[in-house]
């Protein structure tokens, strides 16, 4: 009964917002529990798709222990607001042709083997994870898909209507964030790494490598993102602003991790 009342209230709010044409940039009508509910529904949809080859965590324990250790370093930074509210679950998708990573609402993170093999060192992985965790912690995904699909559709999904989950799942995998959201997530990446021994601007090293690779077709992660050159500079500048002193890449142990990929 309580859920029905809340749902009705949010639905009414959605109509009011649409009627006033208020920009939803930075605005979010959903609760943390709604983020978790939607994220879990998207996870179920992604992982039941036979085309998505998620590497099993139970039979690849060493691989996931390594990745989770990197994640835990970021969680210990003290800068993640929803550290204890979101699961921060990570899964690796076996697809070497896709250089991408994404995070659903509620902190469910996916890495493609393509991006793992493209990166050179552990600090770069930390930088990419920090960026995706920043999107989740700032709840950008819910804000962005609200703009794409509207409040009403998302409310029906959260309430249990599974008919639209597939469309939302597909949208999240290739979700286009605003420049403001990308800048914020990049800054999160730097700040999360700043208290560690990693190079805090390692996320920028990823974009720097993309520039140097001379790819004719940009990777998925850059298809709708701001200019990578600008982002490299922004990473470096923010590292200097925060006064980060870490400079370790952990390249050798990262290369050993790659040998664990099935």
N, C-alpha and C positions, 0 to 999 in steps of 0.2 A: 504494500500500500504506500509506504514511504517513498519507495523507488518511483512509483507511478506519479506521485505528487511532484517530486523533483524533476522527473522527465517532462511533465506538463509545463512546469515553470520554465525550464530551459528551452522548450519548444516555443513558448510565448516570447521569451527573450530573443530567440533566433529571428522570429518574425519582426520584432521591433528593430533589431539591428539591421536587417535587410531593408526595412522601410525607411530608416534614417540614412542608409548607405554609409554607415560608419566604417572607416578603414579598420580591418582586423589585424593589421600589422602590430605585433606586440600584445594583442588581446587574445585571451583564451577563456572560453566559457566552461571548459572541461576541468574536472578535478583530477588529482593525481591517480585516484582509483580508476577513473575513466581512461587515462593514459595507459595504465597497466592492463585494463580489460581489452582495449583496442589493440594494444601491442601483442597480447597473447593470441587474440583472434587472427591477427596478421601472421604471426609465427606459425600457427597451425595451418594456415592456408599455404604459406610458402613451403613448409616442410612436407606437406602431403602431395605436393606437385612432383610427379615422377621425373620431370625434366630438371628439377633442382637436386643436384647430388650433394647433400650435406654430409660432410665427413663425420662419421660416428665418433662421439666423444668417449664412449666406453671402450672401444677397441683401439683408440689412438690417444691414450692417456698422456704420454710424454709430450705430444704436440700441444694438447690443450693445457697441460700444466705450465708449459713455457708461456703460452699466450696469456693465461690468467695471471701469471706472475707479473707480466708487464702491466696488465690492467690494474692489479692490486697496487702497484707503485703509484699509479695515477690516483687511485681512490684514496691513498694515504696523503695526498697533497694538501688536504684540508679545504680545497676550493670547490668541491662538488656538493651542492646543496642537498641533492637527493641520493647521497651515497647509501643511506640505509633504507631508502624507500623503493628504489628500483633494483631489479635482480642483477643488472649488468652482465647478462648471459651472452656468451660469444659462441658463434658457430662459423665454421669455415665451409664455403661452398666450393666444390671442385670444378673449376672452370678456368683454365689458364689463359683463355682469350679475353677475359674481362678484367680490366684493371679498375677495380671499384671496391668500395666499402659503403655500407649504409647502416642506419640505426632506426629501428621502429620506435614509436612512442613507448615509454616505459622502460627504455634502456636495453632492448634486445638488439645485439650488434652482429652484423654479418660481414665477413671478409672473404673475398674471392681469392683462390690460389693465384690468380693472375697478378693481383696487387702484392701478394706476399713474395712472389718470385721477382717482381719488378723492383721492390725495395732492396736496399743494400745493407742495412744495418738495423739493429734493434731500436735505436733511438728514433729512426724514421717510422717504424711500426708504432712506437709509443706516440709519435706526433699524429699519425693518422687516427689511432684509437682516441687520442685526446680530442681531436676535432669532432669525431662522431659522438663521443660522450658529451661534448659541449652542446651539440644540437639537442641531445636528449635531455640534458640537465636544464637547458633553457626552454625546453618544450617547444622547439621550433616546428617539429613535425606536425603536431596537432594544430598549431596556428596555420601552417601552410596548407594542409589538406582541408581545413575549415574553409579557407579562401577558395580552394578548388572545387569542393563538393557541396559546401553549404552546411550550416549547423544541423538542419533537419535530417539529412541523410546520415551524418555521423551519429546522431542520437539514435536513429533506428538501428544502426549497426551495433552500438553499445548495448541497446536494449535486447539484442538477440537475433535481429534479422541478418542472416548470413548471405543474403543474395548479393549484397554490394561489397562484401569483404574482398572478393577477388579483384575488383577494380581498384580498391583502395590499396591492396597489397602491391599490385603492379605499379601504381602511382608512387608508392613509397620507395620502391627499388630504384627508380629513376627520378626521384623527387628533385625539383628545381627550387632552391632556396633563394631568397632575396640577397642582394649584396650586403645588406645590413646583417642578415643572419649569418652569412658566410664570414664576414669580418668578426662577428662575435664568437663564432665557433673557432676561428683561427686564434683569436686571443685566448680563448679557453685552453686550447692546446698548449700554447706557450706557458700560461700560468700554471697548468697542471704539471708540466715538466720542469718548471723553474726550481722547485724545491728538491728535485732529484739530481742524480749525477749525469743525467742525459743532457745532450745539447738541446736547450729549450726551443730553439728554432728549427728542430729537425723536421717538423711538418713542412717547412718551407724548402728543405732539401729535396723532398719528394717532388715538389713543383719545379725546382731547379733542374732535376734530372729529366723531367718531362720536356723542358725547354731544350736541353742539350741533346735529347734523343732524336730530334728532328722528325717526329712521328707525322705522317701525312694525315692520319685519322686520330684525333685526340681521344684519350680514354674516356669512358663513360663518366667518370667522376669530374671531368672538365667540360662536358658537353654543354652545360648551361651555367658554368661557374664564371666568376670574374677572371680577368687576365692573370695567368700564372706568374708573369713577371712582376706585376704589382704585388702579388701575394707574397712572393719571396722577400721583397723589400719590406713589406709590412711585418712579416715574421721577425726579421732581423731587427727592425726598429723597436718592436714591442719587447723583444728580449733585452735590448739595451735599456729601454725604459724601466723594466722591472729589475734590472741589475742581476740577471741570472748568470751563474758562474759555472754550471755544469758543462763538461766538454767531452764526455765519454760516449762513444758510439756503440760499443759492444758488437762490433762487426763479426768477429770470429764465432761467437756463440749463436749469432743469428744465422750464419751460414750452416752451422750444425743443425739448427732447427729445421731449415729447409730440407735437409735429408730425411726428416721424419714425415714429410708430406707423402701420402699414398699415391 
